[in-house]
Amino acid sequence: MKEKIQLSGCAIIDKDKLLVLWKIKHLHYEFPGGKVKLGETFEETAIREAREEIGCEVKIIKYLGYKEFTIDGNDFRSHKYLARLKDGQKPKVMEPDKFKEIFWLPMKDYKKYSVAKNLAEFCEDYISGKLKI
């Protein structure tokens, strides 16, 4: 059995809006995050990926769990942390070859946008109160 690719990222929320990035390759919005490197914890990955993708230092608040999915025959387990931008941090696209823009997505309106499946599930869980923030 093939091992799952471990991913980790941040759910950064401000006033019911979620910070997301437009992924050029997949033509949708997704969380800041990426692959866990050898010897790195899921939390360390989430912090590093925020720095690399949005140019911000974040404070991890708590672990929110994981979702599993398959893309192009690869199995993934994506871990998510509730995080806050550290004081005065202004997010910006740091990898313009991968991402087109940063957007504060109003979670109640997520269906109006092209979003990753795990991001849609996150918004549904948030709106329904299933997700304890």
DAURTA-V152126 format. One line per field, one symbol per residue. burial: + if it has 9 or more other C-alpha atoms within 8 Angstrom, else -. A space follows every 50 residues. Layout:
burial->???
//
This chain:
burial->----+++++++++---++++++++---+++++++++-----++-+++-++ ++++++++++--------------++++++++++++-----++-----++ -++-+++--+---+++--++-++-+++------
//
